[in-house]
């Protein structure tokens, strides 16, 4: 079992190593993606903290007459 896991990890590492070094374009795309992802996560986290400390203003939707 452990031998199979080690062999699997070694195969996956070899696949990753074959992709290195990344092109400048690929690196720029990764940086942009992670910048957006980190900003989104930070904003979501800040929003969750602020909504946890304030009571929500929830009103039922008006029914059409």
Secondary structure, DSSP 8 states (H G I E B T S, - for coil): -HHHHHHHHHHHHHHHHHT-S--HHHHHHHHHHHHHHHHHHHHHHHHHHHHHHS-----------
